[in-house]
Amino acid sequence: MNKNLVSAALLVLTLSTPALAGGAGAPVTGGQVVAATPAALLAALKAAGYRVTMDPVSADSDPSMTVKAGKYEISVWLSDCTAGKCSRVTASTFWDYSDSEDDLDTELTNDWNGNYYTQAYVYEGAYYLDSTMPIAGGYTRATLKAWMADYLSDVKDFEVELP
């Protein structure tokens, strides 16, 4: 591709996009940037093809929802929420091994964590796999969709590694 054409396109994008300091000034309506709100996240996940339900609201916790993707049920919660806007979204799923709790292998999770962006850990008789995406200032639907697809790919790969 012509370098001058690419440079001109980048200049146009730069001049037409507001300066963003840490994402704080990102537009939250119109265009591709989606607001970092529970309702917008729910809508974006549904638009990506997932079955999503909001969990009951609790005064002492951040908003959360359940995402069904194939055979997996994923807990998704938002964190650091102020005035209806949140700074992070986390996806988490687990495999219950409470019947064989003594056999849980932390070496498996340590090896996983050295090679993947998702975080694996053992807690109360189960293996967990989490992934967090920053959303402060907004995000694009394409980014959210890619994050969830990557997470689900890791979920499948991690499940194969389980005893």
Backbone torsions as a table, in degrees:
resi	resn	phi	psi	omega
1	MET	NA	147.5	-179.3
2	ASN	-63.9	123.1	-178.5
3	LYS	-62.4	-36.0	179.3
4	ASN	-66.3	-37.8	178.6
5	LEU	-65.7	-43.3	178.0
6	VAL	-63.0	-44.6	179.3
7	SER	-61.9	-40.8	179.3
8	ALA	-65.4	-41.2	179.2
9	ALA	-64.2	-40.8	178.6
10	LEU	-65.7	-38.4	178.4
11	LEU	-63.5	-43.3	178.9
12	VAL	-62.2	-45.2	178.6
13	LEU	-61.8	-42.2	-179.6
14	THR	-63.5	-43.3	-177.9
15	LEU	-73.8	-25.5	-177.7
16	SER	-93.9	-4.2	-178.8
17	THR	-109.4	131.3	178.9
18	PRO	-64.5	148.5	177.3
19	ALA	-64.5	135.1	-176.2
20	LEU	-119.0	114.9	176.7
21	ALA	-94.3	99.7	179.8
22	GLY	64.9	23.9	178.7
23	GLY	80.5	-2.5	-173.9
24	ALA	-64.0	-31.0	-176.7
25	GLY	-98.1	12.2	-177.1
26	ALA	-63.1	137.7	176.7
27	PRO	-65.9	145.3	-177.1
28	VAL	-112.2	1.2	175.4
29	THR	-135.4	154.7	179.4
30	GLY	71.4	168.8	178.2
31	GLY	59.6	-150.1	-175.9
32	GLN	-98.5	-16.1	-176.8
33	VAL	-79.5	130.5	-177.9
34	VAL	-105.9	140.4	179.5
35	ALA	-63.9	147.9	-178.9
36	ALA	-86.5	56.7	-179.5
37	THR	-116.2	156.3	178.0
38	PRO	-57.5	-43.6	-178.3
39	ALA	-63.2	-42.3	179.9
40	ALA	-67.2	-39.3	178.2
41	LEU	-64.9	-44.7	177.4
42	LEU	-56.7	-49.0	-179.5
43	ALA	-62.5	-41.4	-179.3
44	ALA	-66.5	-39.6	177.6
45	LEU	-67.0	-39.7	176.8
46	LYS	-64.3	-41.9	178.9
47	ALA	-63.2	-26.8	178.0
48	ALA	-79.8	-4.3	175.2
49	GLY	101.7	8.3	179.8
50	TYR	-92.5	151.9	171.9
51	ARG	-87.8	119.9	-172.6
52	VAL	-130.1	135.7	172.6
53	THR	-131.5	139.2	175.6
54	MET	-73.9	139.6	175.1
55	ASP	-80.8	157.6	177.5
56	PRO	-54.9	140.8	-178.7
57	VAL	-76.6	136.6	177.5
58	SER	-125.2	133.9	-176.8
59	ALA	-63.6	-25.8	-175.3
60	ASP	-101.7	15.2	178.4
61	SER	-144.6	161.4	178.3
62	ASP	-74.9	161.8	-179.1
63	PRO	-62.2	146.5	177.1
64	SER	-144.7	164.0	179.7
65	MET	-148.7	166.2	176.8
66	THR	-115.0	130.0	-179.6
67	VAL	-114.1	128.2	176.1
68	LYS	-105.7	123.8	-179.4
69	ALA	-134.0	99.8	-176.4
70	GLY	63.1	-128.7	-179.1
71	LYS	-84.1	-2.1	-175.8
72	TYR	-98.6	141.0	171.8
73	GLU	-114.3	116.1	-173.4
74	ILE	-108.3	131.1	171.8
75	SER	-87.2	129.6	179.2
76	VAL	-125.2	126.7	177.3
77	TRP	-135.0	152.4	177.6
78	LEU	-100.5	150.5	-179.5
79	SER	-137.3	163.7	-178.0
80	ASP	55.6	50.9	-178.2
81	CYS	-91.2	130.8	177.2
82	THR	-138.1	129.9	178.6
83	ALA	54.2	37.9	176.3
84	GLY	82.2	-3.9	178.4
85	LYS	-112.1	141.5	-174.1
86	CYS	-119.8	160.0	-177.2
87	SER	-104.9	-17.7	-178.6
88	ARG	-145.6	152.4	170.7
89	VAL	-125.9	136.4	-178.9
90	THR	-124.6	136.0	173.0
91	ALA	-108.8	139.3	-177.7
92	SER	-147.2	140.7	171.7
93	THR	-140.9	163.6	-177.6
94	PHE	-145.4	160.7	176.0
95	TRP	-123.7	121.1	-175.8
96	ASP	-79.4	119.9	176.6
97	TYR	-123.1	28.1	-175.0
98	SER	-62.6	-25.3	177.3
99	ASP	-71.1	-23.1	-180.0
100	SER	-128.2	41.3	-173.7
101	GLU	-53.9	-33.9	-179.6
102	ASP	-66.9	-18.7	-176.9
103	ASP	-94.8	4.6	-179.4
104	LEU	-64.1	135.1	-170.5
105	ASP	-108.1	98.5	178.6
106	THR	-71.4	-20.3	175.8
107	GLU	-64.7	-36.9	176.2
108	LEU	-58.5	-48.0	-178.4
109	THR	-68.8	-37.7	178.2
110	ASN	-64.0	-43.0	177.5
111	ASP	-63.1	-42.8	179.2
112	TRP	-59.0	-47.9	-176.1
113	ASN	-63.9	-23.1	177.2
114	GLY	-79.4	-10.8	-174.3
115	ASN	-125.5	-8.3	-175.5
116	TYR	-131.0	159.6	177.0
117	TYR	-82.4	-22.4	176.0
118	THR	-74.8	155.6	-177.7
119	GLN	-107.5	122.4	176.9
120	ALA	-105.3	143.7	176.3
121	TYR	-158.7	165.5	178.0
122	VAL	-109.6	133.2	179.8
123	TYR	-152.7	127.2	176.0
124	GLU	43.7	53.5	174.5
125	GLY	76.3	21.5	-179.9
126	ALA	-143.6	154.1	169.6
127	TYR	-93.1	137.8	177.9
128	TYR	-122.4	151.1	172.9
129	LEU	-136.0	120.9	-176.5
130	ASP	-121.9	155.3	171.4
131	SER	-146.4	137.6	-179.7
132	THR	-122.7	138.9	177.5
133	MET	-124.9	128.5	174.7
134	PRO	-68.7	136.4	178.8
135	ILE	-130.4	5.2	-179.6
136	ALA	-55.5	129.2	179.8
137	GLY	87.0	-9.0	178.8
138	GLY	114.1	172.8	-178.4
139	TYR	-157.3	169.0	175.8
140	THR	-100.0	154.2	176.8
141	ARG	-61.6	-37.2	179.7
142	ALA	-62.8	-39.6	178.9
143	THR	-66.4	-44.7	179.2
144	LEU	-62.1	-43.8	-179.7
145	LYS	-63.2	-43.5	179.0
146	ALA	-65.7	-40.3	178.2
147	TRP	-60.6	-46.8	-179.0
148	MET	-66.5	-40.2	177.9
149	ALA	-62.7	-43.3	177.5
150	ASP	-63.1	-42.2	179.3
151	TYR	-61.7	-47.7	-179.1
152	LEU	-64.1	-33.6	174.8
153	SER	-63.2	-43.6	177.0
154	ASP	-65.5	-37.0	178.1
155	VAL	-58.8	-47.1	179.4
156	LYS	-62.5	-44.9	179.7
157	ASP	-64.4	-40.8	179.8
158	PHE	-66.0	-41.2	-179.9
159	GLU	-58.7	-36.9	177.7
160	VAL	-62.8	-32.7	-178.3
161	GLU	-78.4	-15.6	-176.7
162	LEU	-68.1	148.1	179.6
163	PRO	-67.7	NA	NA
